Amino acid sequence: MKIYHNPHCKKSRAGLAYLEEKTNDFKLINYIKEGISKEELEEIISKTGLSAEALIRKQEEAYKNDIKDKNLSDTELIMAIAENPKLLKRPIIIKDEKAVWADPPENLNKIL
């Protein structure tokens, strides 16, 4: 199991705490610090069943300045998130062939 986590985000910390209540068998990925690849984003999108647009934080300045009101393809949105990881909603938790955006944290129960 993997959790894509931003330690500066209250919702991400809540998701991590909920995950830690359930298990300690996971890999923590600080994708803000480490970055996130196009391939990882494609895996997340595939496993959540959500679109790239559905996983973008629309309150971010990068969204407002570079994405809003533009008709970008999924590939372009994935590249935008890879270039500015803050755009990715968090936390994202992957287990085997499924993944969830764990906001609220209880969404994690869908894959446990």
N, C-alpha and C positions, 0 to 999 in steps of 0.2 A: 504494500500500500504506500502511496505517496501523497503528501499534502503540499500544494503550492501555497506558500504563506508569506505574508508581509507583516513583520513584527510591529510595525508602526500603525497598523490598522486594527481598530477595536473589533470589527466583525471577524477579521481573520484570527485574532487572538481568541475570540469566543469559540470559533470553529475548532481551533487547535485544542483548547481546553476540553471541549466536548469529545473530540477524538481521543485525547489522553485518558478520559474517563472510561472509554470503551476498550482501548488497546494501547500497547506501547510498541507494537510491531509495525512501524511505518518509517518512511524516509521523509525528513523535513527538507523542503527546497525553498530557500529564500530567493525567489525568482526576481525580486527587485535588485538584490545585490549580485546574484549570479547570472542574471539574464535568463531569457527563455527563447528557445529556438523555434523556427517555423515548424519543424517536425513535431516538437512537443505540443505546440498549439494545435496542430492538425489532429494529434492524438486526443487532446482534451475535447476538441469540438466533436470528433467522431464518437468518443465514449460518453459524452454528456447528451448527445443528440440535439444540442442547441446550435444555433448559427453563430458565426463569429460576431455578428452585430449584437446578439443577445448576451454575449460575454464581455461587452465593452462597458466600462464605467463612464457614463455620459456626463458626470459632473467634473471630470478632469479637464484642465485647460487644453491639453493636447487634443482632446475630442472636440471641444468647442472651436478651436482654431484650425484644425486640420481635417476633421472628418465630418462634422455636422453639416447637413444640407448638401452633402456630396453623395453621389450615387456610386459608392465604391463596391467592388467585387469582394467576395470572401477572401480571395488571395491578397488583395490590397489591404483589407482590414487585418488579416493575419500579419502581414508585414509591418503595419502600423503598430500593432501590439508588440511584436518582436523588437521593434526599434524603441518603443516606449512602454516597458512592462507595467507601469502604473495603470495603464488602460485596462488591464485584465481584472475582472471581478474576482474577489477572493473571499474565502479560501476555496480552492478547487481540490477535491480529494479523489484520487483514482485507486480503484481496487479491481484488479484483473481486467476484465473487458468493459467495466462501467466506471463512470465518474459523475460527481455531483458538484454543483456550486453550493457550498454548505452555509448558505445564508437564507433562512435561519440554520443554526447548527444541526437541528434535528433532521435536516435534509440528508445528513449522513446515514441515517437509518435505512434509506432506500438501497444502499449498497452493502450494508453489513449483514 
